[in-house]
Amino acid sequence: MQSTGFHRELISDTSVTLTANDQPQQVIGINAYGYLAAIRLIVTTTTAGTVTTGTTVEDGPFSAVKNFSVVPPSGNVPLLNLDTLFSGYVLHKYGGYGGFEDIRADTATYSYSTGAGTAPTFGFEMRFPIMLNVRNALMSLPNKAQNATFKINWTVAGLSQIFGTATVTTFPTVRFRWILEAWDPPASATNGLQNTLTPPANDSAQYWTYQTYPVNAGQQTVLFNARMGNTIREPIWILRRSSGTRANGDSDWPDPVQLSVDARNSDYIVKPDWYHDIYNTFGYQGTTADTANNRDNGVFPYPFYARDWDGRFGRELGQQYLQTIEGTRYQISGNFANAGTITMLTNDLVPTQSLFTGPNATGAMS
């Protein structure tokens, strides 16, 4: 698009006093304005709780929100469908949108403290991408109809899912602010010259969804069938033991992993290469996982379908996406050290026309 501007406005400002139980929240209608680019969530604790023996948890504080989805006006498949906002943290960190950002490193907005076990507080800011490519607003979606809005579904988790099995005197109160990011409706012409009024491949959409698969200890082949038939941009795998913990995800992950697509062996990945690829692609390094600017236990992104701009991940041209059909057999094989589950976060694309954004392409940059 040409002759457009960046726009932000408040969608919803909700304060919730936590309880021991999950609290499904009222569905939020997203303000109709221009072309929807992203949704931001700003979380702050406004009143600390009073507890004893509060503890942090490995997916905290992002475990505070669960059953999260963004549903288009059609009411069909959600654009984002996440089990908890730990998955949102993962896609924010490894999804390749506007650079690489570890939420834990943003000390201006991130906090997670038990208050010495007695006064728990937390806060963070998270961005949920609708737009794929900031260079040309690719996959920003029309959002102009007041009677046909995008919607947010979400649930606030019970306290123990954020601060362990604390004994509670008073529960903390937490503020959730949802912010719209959009592009202004462009002017029809500038200096007498017609502008491009819509993003390239208008009405194309990207999706982030999750599916969980069981694994047994020993040699296993895991077939991932969710979202096949679409264009795959990035899979991210999260390994947990049967107890639900990621703490052993690195040691339980197979070494090596054989990735195959249908009958073709696509990649052979030894564990040191996973770590090197995370550092080389995203810049996250160090030996202490689950800390700021380091990798995360049991989290294995695979960014090799979207590195055709400069070898880094994100803002790609779209020439290396994995094209699939409904019957595509996308699978990994390896020797798992323990039984557990793999959650696969899938970023897939449903285009209305060519997604290649290089010179002379259908989706040429505006």
N, C-alpha and C positions, 0 to 999 in steps of 0.2 A: 504494500500500500504506500501511497505518497501523500504528503501534506496532512499527516495525522500526528497526534500527540499522545503522550502517556497520561493516563488518568487513574487516580485512586479515590476510593470513597468507602465509608463504613457500611458494612452489610448488617452486622449484628454485634451487640455488646451484651454479653450474658454473664452474670455471676452465679456460681453454683457452690453451695456448701456441701463438701463431700460427706458421704455417709459410708457405712460398712458395705453397702450394696451398689450395684451398677444403677445408673440413672439415665435412661433413654431421654434425650432432649427433643424439644419441639423441632420439627423440620424447618429449616431456614430457606426461604426463597431468596435467591441472589438477585440483586438489583439489575434491572434491564438497562444496559448502557453499552453502546458501541460494539466492540469485538472483545469478547472475554479472553484474557491472556493468562490469568493466574488467580489464585485465591491465597491470601496470607492469613495465618492464624497467629495471634500474639497472646501468650498465656502468662499471667502473673498471679502470684498469691497475694491477696489483699489483706487477709487475716490469717496469721499462723495458727496452727492447731496447738493443742496441749495434749501430749501423749507421753507414754513411757516406753522405752526400748524400741523406738522407731528405727528402721534400717532402710538403706537404699536397696533397690532391686536392679537386676542386670539390664532390663529393658526400660528402666525408669530414667527420667520422668515421663517419657513418651508413652508409656503404658497408661497414662491418665485418660486418654481418649481411645475408644475402640469402636468397632462396627461403623467405620467411617466410609462414606461414599458421596460422590458428586454425580447427580443424575441429570441427564439432559432433558430439555422440555418434552421430548417424545416419551419419556418414561421408560425407554428401553435400557440397554446395557449401560451400567454406570461408567463414566469416564475414569473415575478412580474408585476402586473398591479395595479397602485395606482392612486387615484384621484389627490392628492397633496402629497408633501413630509411631511405634517403633519401625514399622514398615515405611511410614512416611519419612522418618528420619533417614532410613537407608536410601530411599529414592532421592531424597534431597541431597545426600552426601555423594552418591555414586551415579546419579542420573545424568550428569553432564549438561546442566542448564545454567548458562551464564557464568561459567567457571565452576570451581569445586569448593564447596563450603561445608565444613563440619560444624554443625550447630553447637556442639559442645565448646568450640573454640571462640564463639561469639560471646565474650564475657560481659558485653553490654546488656544482653538480653537473656543469657542462659544462666540458670542457677539450679542447684539440686542439693538440698541440705536437710538433714534430720534435725538440725538445731541441737546438736549434742544428744540426739535421741529423744528430745522432748518437745521441740517446736518446729515441725516439718514445714518447709516451704519449697517451691520450685517455680521455674519460669523458663520459657523458651519462645522462639519465633520460628515458624515453619512456613515454607512456600509450596503450594501444590500447583504444578504446571499444567495448564491447558494448552498454551502455545508451545510448539516444538522449537522454533528457530527464531531468535531475536533479530537476525539480519533482515528478515522479510515478513515477520509476523505469521509464518506458516503455521497453520492449525489453530490460530486464534479463531474463535467461533462466533458467529453472529448472535448478538444478545440484545435485541432491540424491542422485543414484544413483552409488554407488561403482563399480558394474560397467558404467557407461555415461558416461564422462567426456569432456569437451572436451580437445582435444589441440593442442599447439604443435609445428609443424615449423619447423626453422631450420638454416641453414648459416653457419659462420664463414668469412669471406672470406680469401683469401690476402693477405699483407702488402702487396704492390704495389698492391692495390685501396684501401688505406688511406693508405699513405705513399710511393707512387710506386716507381720502380725503384731502391730503395736497395740497397747492398751490405751484407749482413747478417753480423755476427759471432755475435750471440745474438738470438733472437726475443723480443719482449715477451710477458708472460703477462697475460691479461685475465680479469676476473671478471664473470660474467653472473648477476644475481639477478632471478628472475621472481617477482612479487608478485601475489597474488589480491586484487581488490577485489570485495566482494559485499555484499548486503543480508541481514541476519539473517532467518531464518524468522519472520514476524510472529506475535504472540500472537493467539489466536482471538477474544479479546474484551478490552476495557478498560473497567473500571468497569461491567461488566454489559452493555456495548454491543458488538455484533458489529463486528469490524474487517474492512476489505478485505484479503484475504489474498494476492492476486496483483497484479502490475502490470496497468494497463489494456491491453486487447487482448493478453492473455497469449499467449505463444509467438510473437508477432510478432518479426521479426528485421531488423536492418540489416546491410548488406554494404559492404565496401570492397574493390574489385578493380581490377586494371589490365589494359589491353590496349594494345598498341603498333601504330601504323599508319604506313606509309611515306608521305612527301610528296616531290614533285619541286619544283624551282625553278619559279617562275612562278605563274600563276593556277591554283588547285587548289580542288576541292571534296572534302572529306574526310567520308566517311560513317562514323559511329560506331554500330555495331550491337550491341556488347556490352551486356548487361543490359537491353536494351529488352524491354518486357513487364512491368517492375516500376515502382514509384513512384520517381522520381528526385528526390533531395534536393540533390545537388551534384555537378557535374563539375569536375575540375581538369585542365588540360592542361599538359604539360611538353614543350617543344620542344628537340630536340637536333639538331645537325648529324650528317651521316653518320659522322663520326669519333667520335661519342658525347658531344661536349661541349655543355654548356648555355651556355658563355661568350658565344655570339652569339645566344642564344635571343631576347633582346629585339629586336635589330636585324633578325633573320630573320622575326619574327612579322608577319603581314600587318597593314596599316594602310590601310583598315579591315578588320574581320571582319564578315561577314554570317552570323548564326546563324539557321537555319531548322529548323522542326519540321514534317515532312511538306511540304505545299505552302505553308505559312505562313511568311513572313519574321518571325521572332520578335524579333530584336535587331540593331541596327547599331552596332558598337562601334569607335570610333577609338582609337588607341593611348593618347593622353593620358587617355581615359576609363578604360581598364584600370587605369592607375596611380592615378587618382583614386579609383576604386571600391575598390582594395586599401587605400588610406589611409582612405577614408570608412567602409569596412566593418570593417576589421581594425585600423586604426591604424598600420600599417607604412608608413614614409615614409623620405625621405632619398635621396641619389643614389648611394650605394655599396651595390649589391646583394650578397647573400650575406654580409651582416654582421648582427650582432644588431639586432633590431627594424627591419630593413629588408626590402624584398621580395627575391625570389630570381630570378636570371637565368632566363629562359625558362619561368617558372611563372605560369600564368594561371588563377586560381580564378574560378568563376562562382557567386556566392552568392545569386542572386536568386530561388531557389525556397524559401527558408527564412528570410525576414526579416519575418514577419508577427506578431512579438511587439511589438517597439519600433523596427523599422527597422534594427536590428543583426542580425547573423547568429548563429543558434544559439538554443536554448531556445524554438523557434518553436511556434506553435499547430498548424501542419500544414495550413493552408488554401491554401497556394500551391505545394505540391509538384507536379511535372510528372508527370501520369499518362500512361503509354505502353502500347502493345500490342506484340506481338512484331514486327510489321511497321513500327513507327514509323521514319521516316527522320529521324534526328537528325544534323545536319551543319553544318559551317562552310565558308565559301568566302572566299578571299582570295588575295593575291599573296605567295607565300613567296619570300624573298630567296635562299635556298639549299635544296638537297635535304637531307633528314634524316628524322627520325621524330617523331611525336607520341605520347607516352604519355598515355592518358586514365585518370585515377583516377576511378572512379565510386562515389559513395555512393548506394545504392538501398535501398529498403525493401520488405519483404514482410509486409504486415499480415494479421492474422486477422480484423480488423474495423476500423471507422472509426478513423483516426489523429487526427482533429480533437480537440484536448484543451481546447477552450473550454467555457464553461458549457452545460449541457444536452446535451453531446456523449456519444457512446458511450464514449469514452475519458476521461471527465471526471476532473479532478484529484482525487486522494484527499487 
